[in-house]
Amino acid sequence: MKGASWACLIFAALLLLGCSNGQTRPDISGYLDAKWGMSRSEIKGIVKLPLDSETDNIVIYNDKIGADNVGRMYMFDNKDRLLGVMMVFEVVPEDERTFRNKFLTVYNNLALKYGDADSYVDEDLTKKGLSAQWTFKSSVILFQFQLKRPFNRLALGLLYLNKAFAKEYLGSKPLDKF
């Protein structure tokens, strides 16, 4: 998933922010050692994973979560501040049942750490698919499984996002082009 695609996911997460107040659980300030607002060079200094690729506003590393290969993307705004971290799971075999099982496994792990999601959707994959969202004071976690167009590929992604930085960043982007 490249820059335009993750911007759409961030926009969708921001649209859902009104669903919960996020005030009942402790806030999160980033993902693992990466804290919101860190620069690209700071992230490169702390992440000790194989670098996959890099663009203007994304640095992608190869990672593993359990036995799963994952692309871990660190996303930066125009001021070189970390605004989000996304993990895209490479699930094998690529069939709906395997993806659904992986979604449920990861969801349960997230629920153990953060409590039940503030919202949980289970719809047809051609619509919204499976998604869960946890809202915190300054951050949001969005976990989604859906059928990605135009290639009709199954996609499973987990996004940690700073609400203020993302809103500011997307406010400066022409979203009608995505």
C-alpha atoms as an extended CHARMM CRD file, in Angstrom:
* protein
*
       178  EXT
         1         1  MET       CA              0.0000000000        0.0000000000        0.0000000000  PROA      1               0.0000000000
         2         2  LYS       CA              1.5690000000        3.2460000000       -1.0980000000  PROA      2               0.0000000000
         3         3  GLY       CA              0.9780000000        6.8920000000       -0.0910000000  PROA      3               0.0000000000
         4         4  ALA       CA             -2.4020000000        7.5210000000       -1.7080000000  PROA      4               0.0000000000
         5         5  SER       CA             -3.8760000000        4.2930000000       -0.3300000000  PROA      5               0.0000000000
         6         6  TRP       CA             -2.8520000000        4.9160000000        3.2580000000  PROA      6               0.0000000000
         7         7  ALA       CA             -4.1880000000        8.4720000000        3.0540000000  PROA      7               0.0000000000
         8         8  CYS       CA             -7.6150000000        7.0130000000        2.2550000000  PROA      8               0.0000000000
         9         9  LEU       CA             -7.3760000000        4.6830000000        5.2740000000  PROA      9               0.0000000000
        10        10  ILE       CA             -6.3960000000        7.6040000000        7.5200000000  PROA      10              0.0000000000
        11        11  PHE       CA             -9.3170000000        9.6130000000        6.1800000000  PROA      11              0.0000000000
        12        12  ALA       CA            -11.6850000000        6.7140000000        6.9420000000  PROA      12              0.0000000000
        13        13  ALA       CA            -10.2840000000        6.4630000000       10.4750000000  PROA      13              0.0000000000
        14        14  LEU       CA            -10.8040000000       10.1790000000       11.0410000000  PROA      14              0.0000000000
        15        15  LEU       CA            -14.4000000000        9.9080000000        9.8700000000  PROA      15              0.0000000000
        16        16  LEU       CA            -15.0120000000        7.2810000000       12.5370000000  PROA      16              0.0000000000
        17        17  LEU       CA            -13.4600000000        9.3010000000       15.3740000000  PROA      17              0.0000000000
        18        18  GLY       CA            -16.7830000000       10.6910000000       16.4760000000  PROA      18              0.0000000000
        19        19  CYS       CA            -17.9640000000        7.1920000000       17.4660000000  PROA      19              0.0000000000
        20        20  SER       CA            -16.3130000000        7.1710000000       20.9010000000  PROA      20              0.0000000000
        21        21  ASN       CA            -14.7390000000        9.6270000000       23.2430000000  PROA      21              0.0000000000
        22        22  GLY       CA            -11.6720000000        7.5120000000       24.0140000000  PROA      22              0.0000000000
        23        23  GLN       CA            -11.4220000000        9.0240000000       27.4820000000  PROA      23              0.0000000000
        24        24  THR       CA            -11.9370000000        5.8040000000       29.4430000000  PROA      24              0.0000000000
        25        25  ARG       CA             -8.6240000000        4.0960000000       28.6660000000  PROA      25              0.0000000000
        26        26  PRO       CA             -5.0190000000        5.2580000000       29.0070000000  PROA      26              0.0000000000
        27        27  ASP       CA             -3.7370000000        7.1780000000       25.9920000000  PROA      27              0.0000000000
        28        28  ILE       CA             -1.0920000000        5.7940000000       23.6370000000  PROA      28              0.0000000000
        29        29  SER       CA              1.7510000000        7.9530000000       22.3610000000  PROA      29              0.0000000000
        30        30  GLY       CA              2.9400000000        5.8900000000       19.3980000000  PROA      30              0.0000000000
        31        31  TYR       CA              3.7950000000        2.3360000000       18.4620000000  PROA      31              0.0000000000
        32        32  LEU       CA              6.4850000000        0.4420000000       20.3700000000  PROA      32              0.0000000000
        33        33  ASP       CA              9.5230000000        2.7840000000       20.7070000000  PROA      33              0.0000000000
        34        34  ALA       CA              8.2620000000        5.1400000000       17.9790000000  PROA      34              0.0000000000
        35        35  LYS       CA              6.5380000000        8.1820000000       19.4750000000  PROA      35              0.0000000000
        36        36  TRP       CA              4.2550000000       10.6040000000       17.6610000000  PROA      36              0.0000000000
        37        37  GLY       CA              6.1800000000       13.5580000000       16.2970000000  PROA      37              0.0000000000
        38        38  MET       CA              9.5320000000       11.7700000000       15.9100000000  PROA      38              0.0000000000
        39        39  SER       CA             11.4290000000       12.5940000000       12.7260000000  PROA      39              0.0000000000
        40        40  ARG       CA             12.3130000000       10.1630000000        9.9500000000  PROA      40              0.0000000000
        41        41  SER       CA             15.9650000000       10.1200000000       11.0860000000  PROA      41              0.0000000000
        42        42  GLU       CA             14.9180000000        9.3720000000       14.6820000000  PROA      42              0.0000000000
        43        43  ILE       CA             12.7500000000        6.4700000000       13.4930000000  PROA      43              0.0000000000
        44        44  LYS       CA             15.5830000000        5.1230000000       11.3330000000  PROA      44              0.0000000000
        45        45  GLY       CA             17.8190000000        5.2860000000       14.3980000000  PROA      45              0.0000000000
        46        46  ILE       CA             15.5330000000        3.1660000000       16.5980000000  PROA      46              0.0000000000
        47        47  VAL       CA             14.0180000000        0.6660000000       14.1410000000  PROA      47              0.0000000000
        48        48  LYS       CA             16.3240000000       -2.2960000000       13.6900000000  PROA      48              0.0000000000
        49        49  LEU       CA             14.4840000000       -4.1020000000       10.8910000000  PROA      49              0.0000000000
        50        50  PRO       CA             15.3500000000       -4.6520000000        7.2140000000  PROA      50              0.0000000000
        51        51  LEU       CA             14.4190000000       -1.5550000000        5.2030000000  PROA      51              0.0000000000
        52        52  ASP       CA             12.0330000000       -2.4460000000        2.3650000000  PROA      52              0.0000000000
        53        53  SER       CA             11.4600000000        0.9120000000        0.6700000000  PROA      53              0.0000000000
        54        54  GLU       CA             11.1480000000        4.6260000000        1.2380000000  PROA      54              0.0000000000
        55        55  THR       CA              9.1320000000        7.4580000000       -0.2950000000  PROA      55              0.0000000000
        56        56  ASP       CA              8.6940000000       11.1310000000        0.5310000000  PROA      56              0.0000000000
        57        57  ASN       CA              6.4880000000       10.4500000000        3.5270000000  PROA      57              0.0000000000
        58        58  ILE       CA              6.6990000000        6.6980000000        4.2260000000  PROA      58              0.0000000000
        59        59  VAL       CA              9.4650000000        4.3870000000        5.4160000000  PROA      59              0.0000000000
        60        60  ILE       CA              8.6260000000        0.6730000000        5.0650000000  PROA      60              0.0000000000
        61        61  TYR       CA             10.3540000000       -2.1310000000        6.9570000000  PROA      61              0.0000000000
        62        62  ASN       CA              9.9920000000       -5.9050000000        6.7570000000  PROA      62              0.0000000000
        63        63  ASP       CA              8.7720000000       -7.2960000000       10.0650000000  PROA      63              0.0000000000
        64        64  LYS       CA              7.2290000000      -10.3590000000       11.6530000000  PROA      64              0.0000000000
        65        65  ILE       CA              4.3320000000      -10.4670000000       14.0620000000  PROA      65              0.0000000000
        66        66  GLY       CA              4.2580000000      -13.9970000000       15.3750000000  PROA      66              0.0000000000
        67        67  ALA       CA              4.7070000000      -16.1880000000       12.3200000000  PROA      67              0.0000000000
        68        68  ASP       CA              3.2930000000      -13.5740000000        9.9320000000  PROA      68              0.0000000000
        69        69  ASN       CA              5.3120000000      -11.4590000000        7.5230000000  PROA      69              0.0000000000
        70        70  VAL       CA              4.2810000000       -7.8340000000        7.8600000000  PROA      70              0.0000000000
        71        71  GLY       CA              5.1450000000       -4.6260000000        6.0700000000  PROA      71              0.0000000000
        72        72  ARG       CA              5.5490000000       -1.9840000000        8.7980000000  PROA      72              0.0000000000
        73        73  MET       CA              5.0590000000        1.5400000000        7.4310000000  PROA      73              0.0000000000
        74        74  TYR       CA              6.0590000000        4.6580000000        9.3340000000  PROA      74              0.0000000000
        75        75  MET       CA              4.1290000000        7.6330000000        7.9370000000  PROA      75              0.0000000000
        76        76  PHE       CA              5.2860000000       11.2560000000        8.2270000000  PROA      76              0.0000000000
        77        77  ASP       CA              3.5690000000       14.5670000000        7.6280000000  PROA      77              0.0000000000
        78        78  ASN       CA              4.9810000000       17.5350000000        5.7070000000  PROA      78              0.0000000000
        79        79  LYS       CA              6.8110000000       18.6860000000        8.8490000000  PROA      79              0.0000000000
        80        80  ASP       CA              8.6730000000       15.3440000000        9.1210000000  PROA      80              0.0000000000
        81        81  ARG       CA              6.6430000000       14.2610000000       12.1780000000  PROA      81              0.0000000000
        82        82  LEU       CA              5.5750000000       10.6710000000       12.6950000000  PROA      82              0.0000000000
        83        83  LEU       CA              1.7910000000       10.6420000000       12.4210000000  PROA      83              0.0000000000
        84        84  GLY       CA              1.0580000000        6.9490000000       12.0040000000  PROA      84              0.0000000000
        85        85  VAL       CA              2.3460000000        3.4060000000       11.8450000000  PROA      85              0.0000000000
        86        86  MET       CA              0.6230000000        0.7950000000        9.7080000000  PROA      86              0.0000000000
        87        87  MET       CA              1.1960000000       -2.9420000000        9.5570000000  PROA      87              0.0000000000
        88        88  VAL       CA              0.0230000000       -4.7490000000        6.4210000000  PROA      88              0.0000000000
        89        89  PHE       CA             -0.1670000000       -8.5040000000        6.9600000000  PROA      89              0.0000000000
        90        90  GLU       CA              0.9400000000      -10.9350000000        4.2490000000  PROA      90              0.0000000000
        91        91  VAL       CA             -1.4330000000      -13.7960000000        4.9940000000  PROA      91              0.0000000000
        92        92  VAL       CA             -0.9040000000      -17.1720000000        3.2970000000  PROA      92              0.0000000000
        93        93  PRO       CA             -2.9000000000      -18.7920000000        1.8280000000  PROA      93              0.0000000000
        94        94  GLU       CA             -4.7790000000      -15.8230000000        0.4080000000  PROA      94              0.0000000000
        95        95  ASP       CA             -8.3120000000      -16.9810000000        1.0640000000  PROA      95              0.0000000000
        96        96  GLU       CA            -11.1220000000      -15.3670000000        3.0160000000  PROA      96              0.0000000000
        97        97  ARG       CA            -11.2390000000      -17.9800000000        5.7800000000  PROA      97              0.0000000000
        98        98  THR       CA             -7.5150000000      -17.6580000000        6.5550000000  PROA      98              0.0000000000
        99        99  PHE       CA             -7.7660000000      -13.8510000000        6.5970000000  PROA      99              0.0000000000
       100       100  ARG       CA            -10.8510000000      -13.9410000000        8.8640000000  PROA      100             0.0000000000
       101       101  ASN       CA             -9.0740000000      -16.2780000000       11.2830000000  PROA      101             0.0000000000
       102       102  LYS       CA             -6.0200000000      -13.9970000000       11.3330000000  PROA      102             0.0000000000
       103       103  PHE       CA             -8.2750000000      -10.9700000000       11.9000000000  PROA      103             0.0000000000
       104       104  LEU       CA             -9.8950000000      -12.6740000000       14.9020000000  PROA      104             0.0000000000
       105       105  THR       CA             -6.5390000000      -13.7570000000       16.3530000000  PROA      105             0.0000000000
       106       106  VAL       CA             -5.0310000000      -10.2690000000       16.0750000000  PROA      106             0.0000000000
       107       107  TYR       CA             -8.2660000000       -8.6570000000       17.3110000000  PROA      107             0.0000000000
       108       108  ASN       CA             -8.1950000000      -10.8460000000       20.4300000000  PROA      108             0.0000000000
       109       109  ASN       CA             -4.5740000000       -9.8530000000       21.1120000000  PROA      109             0.0000000000
       110       110  LEU       CA             -5.4480000000       -6.1650000000       20.7270000000  PROA      110             0.0000000000
       111       111  ALA       CA             -8.5130000000       -6.5730000000       22.9610000000  PROA      111             0.0000000000
       112       112  LEU       CA             -6.3420000000       -8.1650000000       25.6590000000  PROA      112             0.0000000000
       113       113  LYS       CA             -4.0530000000       -5.1280000000       25.5560000000  PROA      113             0.0000000000
       114       114  TYR       CA             -6.5580000000       -2.2700000000       25.0340000000  PROA      114             0.0000000000
       115       115  GLY       CA             -9.9660000000       -3.7250000000       25.9460000000  PROA      115             0.0000000000
       116       116  ASP       CA            -12.8500000000       -4.3230000000       23.5760000000  PROA      116             0.0000000000
       117       117  ALA       CA            -12.9330000000       -2.1240000000       20.4990000000  PROA      117             0.0000000000
       118       118  ASP       CA            -15.1170000000        0.9790000000       20.5690000000  PROA      118             0.0000000000
       119       119  SER       CA            -16.6140000000       -0.1150000000       17.2680000000  PROA      119             0.0000000000
       120       120  TYR       CA            -16.6820000000       -3.4730000000       15.5200000000  PROA      120             0.0000000000
       121       121  VAL       CA            -18.0970000000       -4.0040000000       12.0260000000  PROA      121             0.0000000000
       122       122  ASP       CA            -18.6110000000       -7.3380000000       10.2670000000  PROA      122             0.0000000000
       123       123  GLU       CA            -19.9990000000       -6.7080000000        6.7920000000  PROA      123             0.0000000000
       124       124  ASP       CA            -19.6050000000       -8.1980000000        3.3570000000  PROA      124             0.0000000000
       125       125  LEU       CA            -16.0130000000       -7.8160000000        2.1370000000  PROA      125             0.0000000000
       126       126  THR       CA            -17.1410000000       -5.8540000000       -0.9180000000  PROA      126             0.0000000000
       127       127  LYS       CA            -18.6150000000       -3.2460000000        1.4480000000  PROA      127             0.0000000000
       128       128  LYS       CA            -16.8240000000       -2.3910000000        4.7080000000  PROA      128             0.0000000000
       129       129  GLY       CA            -15.4740000000       -5.8540000000        5.5170000000  PROA      129             0.0000000000
       130       130  LEU       CA            -14.3420000000       -6.5510000000        9.0650000000  PROA      130             0.0000000000
       131       131  SER       CA            -13.0840000000       -3.6390000000       11.1000000000  PROA      131             0.0000000000
       132       132  ALA       CA            -12.4460000000       -2.6540000000       14.6810000000  PROA      132             0.0000000000
       133       133  GLN       CA            -11.4820000000        0.6940000000       16.1420000000  PROA      133             0.0000000000
       134       134  TRP       CA            -10.0390000000        1.7460000000       19.4870000000  PROA      134             0.0000000000
       135       135  THR       CA            -10.1630000000        5.4570000000       20.2890000000  PROA      135             0.0000000000
       136       136  PHE       CA             -7.8270000000        7.1310000000       22.7640000000  PROA      136             0.0000000000
       137       137  LYS       CA             -7.4200000000       10.7360000000       23.8190000000  PROA      137             0.0000000000
       138       138  SER       CA             -4.7850000000       11.5820000000       21.1700000000  PROA      138             0.0000000000
       139       139  SER       CA             -4.6760000000        8.4350000000       19.0520000000  PROA      139             0.0000000000
       140       140  VAL       CA             -6.7630000000        5.8590000000       17.2650000000  PROA      140             0.0000000000
       141       141  ILE       CA             -6.1320000000        2.2360000000       16.2820000000  PROA      141             0.0000000000
       142       142  LEU       CA             -7.9660000000        0.9440000000       13.2160000000  PROA      142             0.0000000000
       143       143  PHE       CA             -7.8310000000       -2.7310000000       12.2770000000  PROA      143             0.0000000000
       144       144  GLN       CA             -9.4190000000       -3.6790000000        8.9750000000  PROA      144             0.0000000000
       145       145  PHE       CA             -9.9100000000       -6.6550000000        6.6640000000  PROA      145             0.0000000000
       146       146  GLN       CA            -11.4520000000       -5.9390000000        3.2860000000  PROA      146             0.0000000000
       147       147  LEU       CA            -11.4010000000       -6.6380000000       -0.4150000000  PROA      147             0.0000000000
       148       148  LYS       CA             -9.1900000000       -4.0050000000       -2.0650000000  PROA      148             0.0000000000
       149       149  ARG       CA            -10.1410000000       -2.7060000000       -5.4720000000  PROA      149             0.0000000000
       150       150  PRO       CA             -9.3250000000       -2.5660000000       -8.3820000000  PROA      150             0.0000000000
       151       151  PHE       CA             -7.4440000000       -5.8750000000       -8.1880000000  PROA      151             0.0000000000
       152       152  ASN       CA             -9.8780000000       -7.6260000000       -5.8140000000  PROA      152             0.0000000000
       153       153  ARG       CA             -7.1060000000       -8.5680000000       -3.3860000000  PROA      153             0.0000000000
       154       154  LEU       CA             -7.7380000000       -9.3650000000        0.2470000000  PROA      154             0.0000000000
       155       155  ALA       CA             -6.0660000000       -6.8880000000        2.5920000000  PROA      155             0.0000000000
       156       156  LEU       CA             -5.4970000000       -6.9570000000        6.3510000000  PROA      156             0.0000000000
       157       157  GLY       CA             -4.0750000000       -3.8140000000        7.9180000000  PROA      157             0.0000000000
       158       158  LEU       CA             -3.5260000000       -2.4090000000       11.4020000000  PROA      158             0.0000000000
       159       159  LEU       CA             -3.1050000000        1.3630000000       11.7520000000  PROA      159             0.0000000000
       160       160  TYR       CA             -1.9110000000        3.3350000000       14.7910000000  PROA      160             0.0000000000
       161       161  LEU       CA             -2.5670000000        7.0290000000       14.2080000000  PROA      161             0.0000000000
       162       162  ASN       CA             -2.1200000000       10.3640000000       15.9720000000  PROA      162             0.0000000000
       163       163  LYS       CA             -5.4320000000       12.1870000000       15.4810000000  PROA      163             0.0000000000
       164       164  ALA       CA             -4.1220000000       15.7720000000       15.5490000000  PROA      164             0.0000000000
       165       165  PHE       CA             -1.1850000000       15.2320000000       13.1700000000  PROA      165             0.0000000000
       166       166  ALA       CA             -3.3300000000       13.1790000000       10.7630000000  PROA      166             0.0000000000
       167       167  LYS       CA             -6.1200000000       15.7440000000       10.7230000000  PROA      167             0.0000000000
       168       168  GLU       CA             -3.6420000000       18.5650000000       10.0980000000  PROA      168             0.0000000000
       169       169  TYR       CA             -1.8590000000       16.5700000000        7.3770000000  PROA      169             0.0000000000
       170       170  LEU       CA             -5.0400000000       15.5390000000        5.5960000000  PROA      170             0.0000000000
       171       171  GLY       CA             -6.3520000000       19.0780000000        5.8090000000  PROA      171             0.0000000000
       172       172  SER       CA             -3.4510000000       20.0850000000        3.5720000000  PROA      172             0.0000000000
       173       173  LYS       CA             -4.1050000000       17.3020000000        1.0140000000  PROA      173             0.0000000000
       174       174  PRO       CA             -6.5910000000       17.3600000000       -1.8720000000  PROA      174             0.0000000000
       175       175  LEU       CA             -8.5940000000       14.2640000000       -0.9150000000  PROA      175             0.0000000000
       176       176  ASP       CA            -10.7380000000       14.3950000000       -4.0500000000  PROA      176             0.0000000000
       177       177  LYS       CA             -7.7890000000       12.9880000000       -6.0190000000  PROA      177             0.0000000000
       178       178  PHE       CA             -7.7990000000        9.6510000000       -4.1640000000  PROA      178             0.0000000000
